[in-house]
Structure formats: C-alpha cells, structure tokens
Amino acid sequence: MSVAPPRTSLLLLAYLAFVSLGLPDGLLGVGWPSISAEFGVPTGAVGLVLTAGTIGYLTSSVLAGFTLARLGVGRLLAGSTLLASLALTGYANAPALTVLIGCALVLGLGSGAIDSGLNAYAAGAFGPRHMNWMHAFFGLGVAIGPLVMTAMLSTGAGWRWGYAVTAAAQLALATAFALTVGAWRDRTAGSPPPHAAPVDRTVGARPDDSVVVPAGHLGPVDGPAAAGHGGPVDDPAVPGGSAVPAGVRIADTLRLPAVWFGALAFAVYVAIEVSAGLYAFLLLTEGRGVSAAAAGVAVSGYWGSLFVGRVVQGLVAERLGTARVLRGSLLGMAVGAVLIALPAPGWVTVAGLVVLGFAAAPVFPLLTLSTAERVGRQHADRVIGVQIGAAGIGAALIPAGLGVLLGDTSVRLLGPALTVLAVALLVAHAAAARQTAAPPPTH
C-alpha cells in the first residue's frame, strides 16, 4: 500500500510558520543596542526580555504537548499566531522596557504553542527531509530578521518598524491558519483506510537509518524505506488526532530517563544557537573591529547558514541516517565554536559563525524526529512538548547569564563560552542516545 506525501498547502503553511517564528529572534540581536540606548538600560537587561519570553514559551509549549489532541492543531496554530502578532505590535509601540518585557511574555505564549504544535504534527506527518526543511525556514526567518532591522536602522526608520513589519506578517499567517483549520485534522494528506495495520516502531533497514512514526500518527514518512507503511489510525472524532493511547499516564512519561536527557540536549543546543546569534554582532563590532553594517550582514549569514544547512542536510539525513548526521553535526558545532573563540581577525570569527550555523542546522529537527525512538511512540507528543519547553529555558536562561558575563568581563569570552556549551551538548546527546525505550506492544 502506498502512502500519499504531506499536502503541499500544509507544508507551505508549516514552512511559513517557521519563518515567522524566526523573524523576532533575528530582529532582537541587531535591534537590542538601539533598544537599550533608547530605554537607557544596560546590555545585560536583554536577559529580562529573554526570561519573560521563556516563561510564556515554556508554559504554552508544555501545555500544547499535553493538550494538542483536544485543541486540534489548526485551532492551536491560528490562535497562537494571532497572539504573536498582537505581541509584536506591542513591541513596536512599547514606551518603556517594562512594556517590552510584558510583550515578550505574550510573544512567548504564542511562539511556544506554534513551535510545539507544529513539531508534534510534523514528527508524525513528515519525514527527515521535510522535517529539516521545515526547520530550515526558521533559519531563513532569523536570517531575514537582521536584514529587516538593519534596513530600518540604516534608513532612519528605527527599530520599532522592524517589529511592525513582522507583526503584519504574523497577522497574515494567522488568517491563513484560521482558513485551513479543517485541513489539519489528520496527521497526513493520504490516510490509509481505518483497518490499516500498525507498523513497527522504526522504519528502515538500520537503527540509525530509521524514520520513527509516533503512535497515533498516520504514515507517511519520506525516504525509500518508508514506502508502503502506515501507522496506527488516529481517532477521526478528535480534532488533530490523539497520539497518546488510553491508559498511558503522564507520570509514566515523566519518569523516563530519556525524557530528561533529551530535554537537556535541547536546552543546551538552543542556548548555543541563540547565544551565537544574539551576541555575534557585539563580538564583531566591539571585539573584532568590524563595521556595524558588515556585522549585521555577518549575523544574517550565520542564520542563513542554518537555512542552507537544513536544506542540504535534510537530503543527507535520508541517505546516511539520523544518528550519523547528528554525531557529525555536533562535532562540527564544536569546531565552529573554537574558530569563534580564536583571537583572530574578524573574517575568522565570521567563518566560525558560518561553520557553527551549518553544523547546527539539522540538530533540532533530527532530535525532534527521533523522539519516539528514544521514549516510545506512545509518549512522543508529550515529550516533544517537554523538549520544546526545555529549549525555551535554554534559549533564555543561558544566553541571559552569558550576557551578564560578557557585560562584566569582555565580549571576547563569547567564543570560549560557546565551546564549553558545545562540549556539554556532545555529552548530553551521548547520554540521551543510551536511553532507548522498548517498543510498545502492537495489537
């Protein structure tokens, strides 16, 4: 039996949603020097904004992971994107830092639900290629963000217009989600008939070449090994489909060691990604003597390398296998961090940023895609929500602490700090890889 690929319209919306998720992150790194100057606050105050965003992000992403089946993916995405648009409008009109912090909390609530909802959906409906490409568009969004903010600052329009443009894009996307709520009810475009038999926990010839289909998710997965397989059938009466079988308690999920090792890996990974993008502008301008315009383009190049890396490595992962690509990428991140740490000319630092971004590209999507392999498919949606929440913590607390460190010492410590985090990520991933849940019984 052949399985239809994901709907083109849903893929396009998923890609655009990840562009919109990335845009605000790209804006903040370039816009923060102007924001802090206007509000009269130190560089380290960005930690308050990040922390507020994390609280909202963590709350909504974890709740979305546990309540996705009841809310329905389409409704969750439409409402959350509208909330994000309202928050960005608040950024554009904030009269003081306290208002900006409040808007960051609201933006976190919207972004966390979008991120968790789409990742949970995609882990069952998309394979390695589309999963990487979806996350590639996050990199594209963050790469566009610095260019938008640099353009607004260069023309004298100011940082507020960067957020206003992004708010309008989010509003358009919210409208698109609202108009396609019904299309997100199933996990696939081509659903097998109700009597379709469940498949094994993994699909493929080798353990590190497998594509995991979480329980309750209907096929289709990409790659040559995926053809002819369909997963257990979702309950059509439940919008979005439930991937958590009856009788699987929340406590059963949370007591799995793999949940917490995986969450740690997500937290450290995102801390590296965010810290590099957030402070690279300062490092290049204050620590390496690069002009502001060139530094803005370099930061955009860092985020652009994430986009290119995910496009390229989405295809590579299907050929070499998830585990091999992850190992190579984690080592590449360490190499990029070392290049950034070297007391060398600015072009070496820029090269390190590009290497770091390209190597980091497939880590988040492939860790997400392999969640069910680590914890069992009956726990996958819940654990993805926990992992997204952990990523939110890592995205705020570690970069915030690093901002204080750099402010009190020197921005040149960014490279050494990224190197330490890259080594910590290697250790966390190795620990998580050893914790693989046994496949649940099939009926």
C-alpha positions in Angstrom: 0.0 0.0 0.0 1.4 3.4 -1.0 1.1 6.5 1.2 0.5 9.9 -0.2 3.0 12.7 0.7 2.1 15.5 3.0 -0.3 18.1 1.5 1.5 20.9 -0.3 -0.7 23.5 1.2 0.1 22.3 4.8 3.8 22.0 4.0 3.8 25.6 2.8 2.0 26.9 5.9 4.3 24.9 8.1 7.3 26.5 6.3 5.8 30.0 6.6 5.0 29.5 10.3 8.7 28.7 11.0 9.8 31.7 9.0 7.5 33.8 11.3 9.0 32.1 14.4 12.5 33.0 13.4 11.9 36.6 12.5 11.6 38.0 16.0 14.8 36.2 17.1 16.7 37.8 14.2 15.4 41.2 15.0 16.5 41.3 18.6 20.2 40.7 18.1 20.7 43.7 15.8 18.0 45.9 17.3 18.9 45.5 21.0 21.8 48.1 21.1 19.3 50.7 19.8 16.6 49.5 22.2 18.8 49.5 25.2 20.1 53.0 24.3 16.6 54.4 23.8 15.3 53.0 27.1 18.6 53.7 29.0 19.2 50.2 30.2 22.5 48.1 30.1 23.2 45.3 27.7 22.5 42.7 30.3 18.9 43.8 30.5 18.2 41.7 27.4 18.1 38.9 29.9 14.8 40.3 31.4 13.3 40.2 27.9 14.5 36.7 27.2 13.4 35.4 30.6 9.9 36.8 30.2 9.7 35.2 26.8 10.9 31.9 28.2 8.2 31.8 30.9 5.5 32.2 28.3 7.2 29.9 25.8 7.8 27.2 28.4 4.2 27.4 29.7 2.5 27.2 26.3 4.8 24.7 24.7 4.5 22.1 27.5 0.7 22.6 27.7 0.4 22.3 24.0 2.2 19.0 24.1 -0.2 17.6 26.6 -3.5 19.1 25.2 -2.8 19.0 21.5 -5.3 16.3 20.8 -8.1 18.2 22.5 -7.4 21.6 21.0 -6.7 20.5 17.4 -3.6 21.6 15.6 -5.4 24.1 13.3 -7.1 26.0 16.1 -4.0 26.0 18.2 -1.9 27.4 15.3 -4.4 30.1 14.3 -4.9 31.4 17.9 -1.3 31.3 18.8 -0.2 33.1 15.6 -2.7 35.8 16.3 -1.4 36.2 19.8 2.2 36.5 18.5 1.0 39.3 16.1 -0.5 41.2 18.9 2.6 40.9 21.0 4.9 42.1 18.2 2.5 45.1 17.7 3.2 45.8 21.4 6.9 45.7 20.8 6.6 48.3 18.0 4.7 50.7 20.4 6.4 49.9 23.7 7.1 53.2 25.6 9.4 51.5 28.2 11.3 48.4 28.9 8.6 47.1 31.3 6.1 47.1 28.5 8.6 45.3 26.2 9.0 42.6 28.8 5.3 42.1 29.1 5.0 41.8 25.3 7.9 39.3 25.4 5.8 37.2 27.8 2.8 37.2 25.4 5.1 36.5 22.4 6.5 33.5 24.2 3.0 32.2 24.8 2.2 32.4 21.1 5.5 31.1 19.9 5.8 28.2 22.2 2.4 26.8 21.2 3.2 27.3 17.5 6.6 25.5 17.9 5.3 22.6 20.0 2.1 22.1 17.9 3.9 22.1 14.6 6.8 19.9 15.8 4.3 17.3 17.2 2.3 17.3 14.0 5.4 17.1 11.8 7.1 14.3 13.8 4.2 12.1 12.6 3.4 13.5 9.3 6.8 14.5 7.9 10.0 12.5 7.3 13.6 13.6 7.7 13.6 15.7 4.5 10.5 17.8 5.2 11.3 18.0 9.0 14.7 19.5 8.2 13.3 21.8 5.5 10.6 23.0 7.9 13.2 24.0 10.4 15.3 25.4 7.6 12.7 28.0 7.2 13.2 29.0 10.8 16.8 29.7 9.9 15.5 31.7 6.9 13.3 33.7 9.1 16.1 34.5 11.6 18.4 35.4 8.6 15.8 37.8 7.3 15.3 39.4 10.7 18.7 41.1 10.9 18.4 42.3 7.3 15.0 43.8 8.1 16.3 45.5 11.3 19.5 46.7 9.6 17.5 48.2 6.8 15.2 50.0 9.2 18.1 51.4 11.2 20.1 52.3 8.1 17.2 54.3 6.7 16.5 56.0 10.0 13.1 54.4 10.4 14.1 53.0 13.7 13.9 49.6 15.4 10.2 49.8 16.0 9.4 49.5 12.3 11.2 46.2 12.3 8.7 44.8 14.7 5.8 46.4 13.0 6.6 44.7 9.7 6.9 41.3 11.5 3.6 41.8 13.3 1.9 42.3 9.9 3.4 39.1 8.6 2.2 37.2 11.7 -1.3 38.5 11.2 -1.4 37.3 7.6 -0.3 33.9 8.7 -2.9 33.7 11.5 -5.6 34.4 8.9 -4.2 31.5 6.7 -4.3 29.1 9.7 -7.9 30.1 10.5 -9.0 29.4 7.0 -7.4 25.9 7.0 -8.4 24.6 10.4 -10.1 21.6 8.9 -7.1 20.5 6.8 -5.0 19.9 10.0 -7.4 17.3 11.5 -5.5 14.3 10.1 -1.8 13.8 10.5 -1.4 13.1 6.8 -2.9 14.0 3.5 -3.3 10.5 2.3 -4.8 8.5 5.2 -4.8 4.7 5.0 -8.2 3.0 5.5 -9.5 2.6 9.0 -8.5 -1.1 9.1 -4.8 -0.4 8.2 -2.5 -2.4 10.4 0.1 -0.7 12.7 3.7 -0.7 11.9 6.8 -1.5 13.9 8.4 1.3 15.9 11.0 2.1 13.3 11.0 2.0 9.5 14.2 1.2 7.7 17.0 -1.3 7.4 19.4 0.1 10.1 18.8 1.6 13.6 20.5 4.8 12.6 18.7 5.0 9.3 15.2 4.6 10.8 12.3 7.0 10.5 10.2 6.9 13.6 6.4 7.1 13.4 4.9 8.1 16.8 1.8 6.3 17.9 -1.4 7.7 16.6 0.4 9.2 13.6 -0.6 8.1 10.2 2.4 7.3 7.9 3.6 9.0 5.6 7.3 9.3 6.1 9.9 10.3 3.5 12.7 8.1 2.1 12.8 5.0 0.1 12.4 2.7 3.1 9.1 4.4 4.0 7.0 3.3 1.1 4.1 1.1 1.8 3.9 1.7 5.6 1.2 3.4 7.6 1.0 4.0 11.3 -1.8 3.3 13.7 -5.0 5.2 12.9 -5.9 8.3 14.7 -9.4 8.8 16.1 -11.2 10.8 13.5 -13.6 12.2 16.1 -10.8 14.0 17.8 -9.5 17.1 16.0 -5.9 16.7 15.2 -5.9 13.1 16.3 -4.6 11.7 19.6 -1.2 10.2 19.7 -1.4 9.1 23.4 -3.1 5.7 23.9 -5.6 5.4 26.7 -4.1 4.2 30.0 -0.7 5.9 29.4 -0.3 8.2 32.4 1.6 11.5 32.5 3.7 10.0 35.3 4.7 7.1 33.1 6.0 9.6 30.6 7.9 11.9 33.0 9.7 9.1 34.8 11.5 8.0 31.7 15.3 9.0 31.9 15.4 9.6 28.2 12.9 12.4 28.6 15.2 14.4 30.8 18.5 13.6 28.9 16.7 14.7 25.7 15.4 17.8 27.3 18.9 18.7 28.5 20.2 18.3 25.0 17.5 20.5 23.6 18.2 23.2 26.2 22.0 23.3 25.6 21.6 23.2 21.8 19.2 26.1 21.6 21.4 28.1 24.1 24.3 27.8 21.6 22.1 28.7 18.7 20.6 31.8 20.4 23.7 33.0 22.1 25.8 33.0 18.9 23.1 34.9 17.0 22.4 37.3 19.9 25.9 38.3 20.8 27.8 37.9 17.5 27.0 41.5 16.5 28.6 42.8 19.6 31.6 40.5 19.3 32.3 41.5 15.7 31.8 45.3 16.3 33.4 45.6 19.8 35.8 42.7 19.9 36.9 42.3 16.3 36.6 45.9 14.9 34.1 45.1 12.2 31.8 47.8 11.0 28.1 47.7 12.1 26.8 47.2 8.5 29.2 44.3 7.9 28.5 42.8 11.3 24.8 42.9 10.5 25.3 41.1 7.3 27.6 38.5 9.0 24.9 37.8 11.6 22.4 37.3 8.8 25.0 35.0 7.2 25.1 32.9 10.4 21.3 32.4 10.4 21.4 31.9 6.7 23.8 29.0 7.1 21.2 27.4 9.3 18.7 27.6 6.4 21.2 26.3 3.8 22.4 23.5 6.2 18.9 22.3 6.8 18.0 22.2 3.2 21.2 20.3 2.3 21.3 18.0 5.3 17.6 17.2 5.0 18.6 15.1 2.0 21.8 13.9 3.6 20.0 12.5 6.6 17.8 10.3 4.5 20.9 8.7 3.0 23.3 8.5 5.9 20.8 8.1 8.8 19.8 10.3 11.7 22.4 9.2 14.2 25.4 9.7 11.8 24.3 13.1 10.8 23.7 14.1 14.4 27.2 13.0 15.5 28.9 14.8 12.7 26.8 18.0 13.3 27.7 18.1 17.0 31.4 17.8 16.2 31.1 20.5 13.6 29.4 22.8 16.1 32.4 22.3 18.4 34.8 23.2 15.5 32.8 26.4 14.7 32.8 27.4 18.4 36.6 27.0 18.6 37.0 29.2 15.4 34.9 31.9 17.1 37.0 31.7 20.3 40.3 32.2 18.4 41.8 35.7 18.9 42.0 36.2 15.2 40.8 38.7 12.6 37.1 39.3 12.0 36.9 37.0 9.0 37.9 34.0 11.1 35.1 34.8 13.5 32.6 35.1 10.6 33.9 31.8 9.2 33.3 30.2 12.7 29.8 31.5 12.8 29.0 30.1 9.4 30.5 26.7 10.3 28.6 26.7 13.6 25.3 27.6 11.8 25.7 25.0 9.1 26.7 22.2 11.5 23.9 23.1 13.9 21.3 23.1 11.1 19.9 19.5 11.4 20.3 19.0 15.2 17.0 20.4 16.4 14.8 18.8 13.7 16.5 15.4 13.9 16.4 15.3 17.7 12.7 16.0 17.4 12.1 13.5 14.7 13.9 10.7 16.7 11.9 11.5 19.9 9.7 8.4 19.6 12.8 6.2 19.1 14.1 7.3 22.5 10.9 7.3 24.6 8.4 5.1 22.7 5.8 6.3 20.3 3.0 6.4 22.9 4.9 9.1 24.8 6.1 11.1 21.8 3.7 14.1 21.6 4.0 14.7 25.3 7.8 14.5 25.3 8.1 16.8 22.3 6.2 19.4 24.3 8.6 18.9 27.2 11.6 19.2 24.9 10.3 22.4 23.3 9.8 23.8 26.8 13.3 22.8 27.7 14.6 24.5 24.6 12.8 27.7 25.7 14.6 27.6 29.0 17.9 27.1 27.3 17.1 29.9 24.9 16.7 32.4 27.7 18.5 31.5 30.9 21.8 30.5 29.4 22.1 33.5 27.0 20.9 35.8 29.8 23.6 34.6 32.1 26.1 34.8 29.3 25.0 38.4 28.6 25.8 39.3 32.3 29.2 37.6 32.0 30.1 39.4 28.8 28.9 42.7 30.2 31.0 42.3 33.4 34.1 41.0 31.6 34.6 41.1 27.8 32.6 40.2 24.8 35.6 38.2 23.6 34.6 35.4 26.0 31.7 34.5 23.7 33.7 32.0 21.8 35.1 30.1 24.8 31.6 30.0 26.3 30.2 28.5 23.1 33.0 26.0 23.1 32.1 24.8 26.6 28.4 24.6 25.7 29.3 22.6 22.5 31.2 20.0 24.6 28.3 19.9 27.1 25.9 19.2 24.2 28.0 16.3 23.0 27.9 14.8 26.5 24.1 15.3 26.8 23.4 13.7 23.4 25.6 10.7 24.2 23.6 10.2 27.4 20.3 10.5 25.7 21.3 8.1 23.0 21.9 5.4 25.5 18.3 5.7 26.8 16.1 4.0 24.2 12.6 2.9 25.1 11.4 -0.6 24.2 8.8 -0.6 21.5 5.2 -0.8 22.8 3.2 -3.9 22.0 1.2 -4.0 18.8 -2.3 -5.4 18.5 
